[in-house]
């Protein structure tokens, strides 16, 4: 169930409710919408997967359903590059299955019958984690764009700097003058908004250009 968004307001987070129990889906929709969340209900895992994950902030997924089980749906979701936090809904006898879901990456599981406040609290925690993850993805996307805007030679210098090589060594390796390497390094730090050499190395690690430095040692200047 969706509500129109007022002009100038961000849309409410959308929670997917995936359960074959009609009454449960309806009661959960009423509960979550009473605290300002938007809900979309699906009667089966197949129906949800057919609709797609896009646009959902958190997934409430029943463990035991006709057709695809919650664990089978989770397996397909885990193949996606980005998946919203998954909260498993389980009956008492399905707790071992829910534990398996946690090991496979689920955010949490809630036992039926629900404690309403506990459910709302877990969803809010999942939303907070999702917001943090989205922020990190956006920051990494912007970083990748700035990296791609560097000249090829600047990209090479960045890798060498991040590996801890001195400007003199980099100049020799890339057939450049030491002064040119220093100029490139200045441009790189400015383009990537790095305030220090250690920060520049951390950005290179985030871009997966180099591995994490052993023992947290800082590179040579």
C-alpha positions in Angstrom: 0.0 0.0 0.0 1.5 3.4 -1.0 0.7 6.9 0.0 1.3 10.0 -2.1 4.3 12.1 -1.2 3.7 15.7 -0.2 5.6 18.3 -2.2 9.0 19.0 -0.7 9.0 15.9 1.4 11.2 12.8 0.9 9.2 9.6 0.3 8.7 7.3 3.3 10.9 4.2 3.3 9.2 1.3 1.6 9.0 -2.0 3.5 8.3 -5.2 1.5 6.2 -7.7 3.4 6.5 -11.2 1.9 4.2 -13.7 3.6 1.5 -16.1 2.4 -0.8 -15.1 5.4 -3.2 -12.5 4.1 -4.3 -11.4 7.6 -0.6 -11.0 8.8 0.3 -9.0 5.7 -2.6 -6.6 6.3 -1.9 -6.2 10.1 1.7 -5.5 9.4 0.8 -2.9 6.8 -1.4 -1.1 9.3 1.2 -1.3 12.0 4.1 0.0 9.9 2.1 2.7 8.1 0.9 4.0 11.5 4.6 4.9 12.2 5.1 6.6 8.8 6.5 3.7 6.8 5.2 2.7 3.3 4.5 -1.0 2.7 4.1 -3.2 -0.3 2.8 -6.8 0.3 3.6 -10.0 -1.6 1.9 -13.3 -1.1 4.9 -15.4 -2.2 8.6 -15.3 -2.8 8.0 -15.8 -6.5 5.7 -12.7 -6.6 8.3 -10.6 -4.8 11.2 -11.7 -7.0 9.1 -11.1 -10.1 8.3 -7.5 -8.9 12.0 -6.9 -8.2 14.0 -5.6 -5.2 14.3 -2.0 -6.6 12.7 0.6 -4.4 12.5 -1.4 -1.2 14.4 -0.2 1.9 13.8 -3.3 4.1 12.5 -6.8 3.4 10.3 -8.7 5.9 10.4 -12.3 4.7 8.6 -15.3 6.0 10.8 -18.4 6.4 8.2 -21.0 5.6 5.9 -20.4 2.5 4.4 -22.4 -0.3 6.6 -22.4 -3.4 10.0 -20.7 -2.7 10.9 -20.8 1.0 12.4 -17.7 2.6 15.8 -19.3 2.5 15.5 -19.9 -1.2 14.4 -16.3 -1.8 17.4 -15.2 0.3 19.8 -17.3 -1.9 18.6 -15.5 -5.0 18.8 -12.1 -3.3 22.4 -12.8 -2.2 23.4 -13.0 -5.8 22.5 -9.3 -6.3 25.2 -6.7 -6.0 23.1 -4.6 -3.6 20.2 -6.0 -1.5 18.2 -4.2 1.2 18.5 -5.5 4.8 16.5 -8.7 5.2 14.5 -9.5 8.4 13.2 -13.1 8.6 9.8 -13.7 10.2 9.6 -17.1 11.8 7.4 -19.4 13.9 8.9 -21.0 17.0 9.7 -24.2 15.2 11.5 -22.4 12.4 14.1 -20.7 14.6 16.9 -23.0 13.3 16.1 -22.0 9.8 16.2 -18.3 10.8 19.6 -18.9 12.3 20.7 -20.3 8.9 19.4 -17.1 7.4 21.5 -15.0 9.8 24.6 -16.9 8.8 23.7 -16.2 5.2 23.6 -12.5 5.8 20.1 -11.7 7.1 19.9 -8.6 9.3 17.8 -10.2 12.0 14.8 -12.5 12.6 11.6 -11.9 14.5 9.5 -14.7 16.1 5.7 -14.9 15.6 3.6 -13.7 17.3 5.3 -10.3 17.1 6.1 -7.8 19.8 5.0 -4.8 17.8 7.6 -2.4 19.3 10.4 -4.9 18.9 9.5 -5.3 15.2 9.4 -1.5 14.7 12.8 -1.1 16.5 14.4 -3.8 14.4 13.1 -2.2 11.2 14.4 1.2 12.3 17.8 -0.3 13.0 17.8 -1.9 9.5 16.8 1.4 7.9 19.7 3.1 9.7 22.1 0.5 8.4 20.7 0.8 4.9 21.1 4.6 5.0 24.7 4.2 6.0 25.3 1.7 3.3 23.7 4.0 0.7 25.9 6.9 1.8 29.0 4.7 1.5 28.0 3.6 -2.0 27.3 7.1 -3.1 30.7 8.3 -1.7 32.4 5.4 -3.5 30.6 6.2 -6.8 31.8 9.8 -6.6 35.3 8.7 -5.8 35.3 6.4 -8.8 34.1 9.2 -11.0 36.9 11.5 -9.8 39.4 8.7 -10.3 38.2 8.1 -13.9 38.7 11.8 -14.6 42.4 11.6 -13.8 44.9 11.3 -16.7 46.2 7.8 -17.3 49.7 8.8 -16.1 48.2 10.3 -12.9 46.3 7.0 -12.3 49.7 5.2 -12.6 51.3 7.6 -10.1 48.4 7.1 -7.7 49.0 3.4 -7.6 52.7 3.8 -7.1 52.2 6.3 -4.3 49.7 4.1 -2.6 52.2 1.2 -2.8 54.6 3.3 -0.7 57.1 4.2 -3.4 59.1 7.4 -3.2 58.8 10.1 -5.8 62.3 9.3 -7.0 61.4 5.6 -7.4 58.2 6.4 -9.2 60.0 8.8 -11.5 62.5 6.1 -12.5 59.8 3.4 -12.9 57.4 5.6 -15.0 60.2 7.4 -16.9 59.2 10.8 -15.5 61.1 13.6 -13.7 60.8 13.7 -10.0 59.3 17.2 -10.3 56.6 15.9 -12.7 55.7 13.1 -10.2 55.3 15.7 -7.4 53.1 17.8 -9.7 51.0 14.8 -10.5 50.7 13.8 -6.9 49.5 17.3 -6.0 46.9 17.1 -8.8 45.8 13.7 -7.6 45.3 14.7 -4.0 43.4 17.8 -5.1 41.2 15.8 -7.5 40.4 13.1 -5.0 40.0 15.6 -2.1 42.7 13.9 0.0 44.1 16.1 2.8 47.1 13.9 3.5 49.1 11.0 2.1 47.6 8.4 4.4 44.1 9.5 3.4 45.2 9.2 -0.3 46.3 5.6 0.4 43.0 4.8 2.0 41.2 6.1 -1.0 43.3 4.0 -3.3 42.4 1.0 -1.1 38.7 1.9 -1.4 39.1 2.0 -5.1 40.7 -1.5 -4.9 43.8 -0.2 -6.7 46.1 -1.7 -3.9 45.7 -4.0 -1.0 45.5 -2.7 2.6 49.0 -1.9 3.8 50.4 -4.4 6.2 50.6 -3.4 9.9 48.9 -0.1 9.1 52.2 1.4 8.0 52.2 4.7 6.3 53.9 5.0 2.9 57.1 6.8 2.4 56.9 10.4 1.0 
